[in-house]
């Protein structure tokens, strides 16, 4: 693996970790909002699933980071 492919792989992994972090933050903030003493409401599992989509995308990107990086490297070589 040469340097440009390695750089693209790092970029893909950084973006995947950012998606993962954003999804986790969304879910945690929703759960904290539901358990706030000012307005207690039950946690809606459907809403948690909707809020966790960025985390799911991040996990998929981390698992498939090598094929995504090679595709992007081929796309940028033109």
N, C-alpha and C positions, 0 to 999 in steps of 0.2 A: 504494500500500500504506500503510495507516494504522498508527499506533503499536501498537495491540494485536496486529495481524498480524505486525508486525516483531518484537515481543517474543516471540511464539510461535515464529517462525522461528528466532530466536537460541536459544531453549530447545531446539528440536528439533536444531539443529546441535550444541549443547553435549552433549546426550545421545548423539548419533551419534558424536562424537569420543571420548566416554568409553567407549562400546562398542568402538570401534576400538582405543583404547589398552589396554583390558582384554584384548582378543584378542591383541594383539601381545605384551603382557607374559606372558600364558599360554604362548604358543608359545616365547618366548625362555627362560622359566624351565624349560620342559620340555626344551628342547635343552641348556641348561646342566646340568640334572640328569642327562641321559643321558651327557654328556661329562665328568662329575665323575671325578676319579682314583680315588675310593673304590669306585665300582661302575660300570664302563663297560658300557653296553648299547647296542645299535644303536637308532637313532632309528626309531620306528614311524611310517610315513607316515599310517596310519589315525588314530593318536592325535593327530598334528599337525593333521589335518583336523578332528577333534573339538574340539580346543583352539582352533581358529581360528574357530569359529562366531560368537562375539561380534564379531570383526573383520568378518566377512561381513555381519552385521546392521548394523554401523556404516556400512559402505560403502553398503549399500542405503538406509539412512536418509539419508545425505548426498546421494545421487543423487536421492532422492524427497523431499527436505526441504520443498520448496514445496507439493506436494500434501498432505503430512502436516500442515504448518502451517495450511493453509487448512481442512482437515478439523477439526483441533483448535479452531481459532478459531470455526468454525461450531458445533461441539459445545458450546463454552463460552459462546456467546452465548445460547443457549436462548431 
